[in-house]
Amino acid sequence: MNRRLIARLDVKMEHLIKGIHLEGWRKVGDPKKRAKLYYEQGADELLYMDVVASLYGRNNLSGIVREVASEVFIPITVGGGIRSLEAVREMLSVGADKVAVNTAATQDPDILRAISDTYGSQATVLSIEAKKQVTGGWEAMTDNGRNHSGRDAVAWAVEGQKLGAGELLVTSIDQDGTGRGMDAALISAIAREVDIPVIASGGVGNPRHVVDVLKNPDVSAVAVARDLHLEKHTLGDFRDACHAAGISTRHVGLEKVA
């Protein structure tokens, strides 16, 4: 099975941004131009997250997604502020293939079942922003890592699958934006308890970090942000490292945006 290399683009208003531990955001580029660049570099998918959606009560990425989807022919997942079936319908209508839900699902888990029943589990992604606890384990946080849900991240992942999620996006708040490597223990703890694809996110600082996580056969994909946005590495660098380690990824030829 090919593992996926996903470009993650966190967006605030019209700007591509990146922070550390899901805070301290700074502008790092244009979210539309970067999407096209990463597509040309061979990204398997794009992940757009509206980081201030919870403040405004809705996702504001429809314009960006509409433009990008007309020129980028790989799956697009959109998250942030997805709180209703109407919000899901809007995102899918402008070109998204999947929606990622976090805060709304912790408040009303049945939204996962509603999305899955209406649009299919393949379009339903449960986003889990996990923070390590001093007593052990990880708590699932909400509102872009600002608030506590009181839910154990691993147990919540298992419940999310039962409710209809077809995929999990697992972000380590502790590692996010640090470039120090991913929280392999967190990713492994969740991946071994579920049967649906798991996307690991948070902490990639070099190709070795991606390889280390994808050595776990239960991990389906890695989402990379910081290293791409700061132009420290390209998606080709990550793909080459995976191939050198014997990890299967999609063969990328000379695909270009038309």
Disulfide bonds with the S-S distance in Angstrom:
none
